[in-house]
């Protein structure tokens, strides 16, 4: 009898825990203060997506459904079911080439830097094509670009430009920094449906592995030259203007006295609080956090739960794909020098900017 009661109690605890996780963050519909459009945001098995006037605009692919035969978008991006780089590109090509007869055909094309060499790539056998895609997109580093010249069809690749624009992208997960790259591919269907798929990779113990896949039903990033962290051709200096709105002229490591002068507010111990500010057209309270009398963190606390949904979309438009998502709805974006974390709270969501340590 005691064992039965204990089993029932354990089962109830599990059920309550699942319920608390699934209820942590729910969907919402609203007019976005920056975009001025009616949006609906929701979560599917913990992965966010949003629509504009009921048309899908952006989604982090469902974590429980195999995507092109691969396991993607787990809450922990580093796990033992991650697909290796070559296998993931092969899985993509297999999926494109073997579309079911009852499916509406999707016309495949290359995105990012690969689009500049799409004609050459299409002429190659698959093995050479995958090799060229990896080199073009920086997976073999700045020294790898010269290897393109050894691939038939790539003898006239613009090696000098590729080398000059190369960036070694990283992301920070917990206390670990990982090399990071993104591949992007474009798909078009009938009735004006077009979307980009982005495949986000981490280099773990010397091997590139697939961590995240997102779908974006727009070409806005291409048209505006938007910075996408990890995507070859995206230039980090473009982030300076994007970050300026949140950092308000401060810099990491700035002294407490300099921040006081800049904001005309006195610090209270290790915190300097500025009331009634606006971030992404959302009213907020700004807190500068100091360590050893130097700026170590910038936090924005919003006044209502609706701001969480608005802030997510504002962060997506600026920083593209989050690298971390947890069961409670917290999300983190990572650049080469800092992380940006959106924390879900029912009444007072928070956005935190933190430099790499």
Residue, then its C-alpha position, 0 to 999 in steps of 0.5 A: x500500500x505504501x509503495x502504491x501511495x508513493x508511486x501515485x505521489x511521484x506520478x502527481x509530482x511529474x504531472x504537476x511539473x509538466x503542467x507548470x512547464x507548459x503553462x509557464x508561457x502561453x501565446x498572445x495576439x497584439x499590435x507590435x509597437x515597432x512593426x505596427x502589425x497585428x501579430x500572434x506569437x505562440x509556442x509549439x513544444x517549447x519552440x516559439x513562432x509568430x504570425x502576421x495577420x495569421x500568415x506564418x512569419x518566423x518559427x523555430x522548428x518544432x523540437x519533437x518532430x524530426x526535421x528532414x530526418x534530423x533531431x533539432x532544436x532541443x532545449x539543450x543545444x548540445x546533446x548526443x543526437x546532434x547531426x554532423x555537418x556533412x550528414x545534415x547537408x546530405x539530409x537536406x539534399x535528400x529531402x529536396x530531391x525526394x519530395x512526395x508526389x502529394x506534396x506541393x513542390x518547393x523550389x530550392x535555391x541557395x542563400x547567403x554567400x552560396x547564392x553567389x556561386x549557385x550556378x557552379x554548385x548546381x553543376x557539381x556532383x554532390x560530394x564536391x558541392x558539399x565540400x564547396x558549401x562548407x568552404x564558402x561558408x567559413x567552416x574551414x576558417x580563413x585558410x580554407x578558402x584557397x581549397x576552393x580553387x581545387x574544386x572543378x568549377x570553382x577555379x575563379x572563386x573570389x578568394x580575396x574577398x572571402x578572406x577579407x570578409x571572413x569572421x570567426x563567429x562564436x556563441x556562449x552557452x553557459x560558461x563555454x564558447x563555441x565556434x558558430x556558423x549558419x547556412x541558409x537556403x531558400x524555398x519557393x512554393x506556389x501562391x507566393x509562399x517563400x521562406x528561408x531555412x537557417x541551419x545553425x551549427x556549433x563546433x564541439x570537440x573539433x566537429x561541426x554539429x547541427x543545433x538549431x533550425x529556423x524558418x523565416x517567411x520573408x526576404x527582409x534580411x537579404x533585402x536590408x543586408x541584415x546582420x545574421x550572426x554566424x552567416x558568412x558575409x554578415x559584418x560585425x560592425x553592423x551590430x554597433x548601431x543595433x546595440x547602441x539603442x540598448x547600451x545608450x553610449x556606455x561600454x563594457x568596463x566603463x567606470x561607475x562615475x562615467x555612467x553616472x555622468x552619462x545618465x546624470x543619475x547617482x549609483x546606489x552601491x553596485x547598481x545605477x537605476x534609471x526610471x522611465x526609459x524606453x527600449x524598442x518602444x516599450x516603457x522600462x526601468x533600466x538598471x546598470x550593474x557594476x562589478x569592481x566599479x565597472x559596468x558588467x551588465x545592463x538590464x531592462x525591466x518592463x512593466x507588464x507581461x505583454x512586453x515579453x512578446x513584443x520584446x521577443x519579436x524586437x530582439x528577433x528582428x535585430x539579432x535573428x535566431x536565439x541560441x538558447x530556449x528553455x522550458x520557461x520561455x527564457x531565450x538567449x541570443x549570442x554575439x561574439x562579445x556579449x549575450x542578450x537574454x529575454x527572461x519570462x515573467x508574468x508581470x515584469x519580463x526582463x532583457x539582460x545584456x551581458x559581455x563575455x567573461 
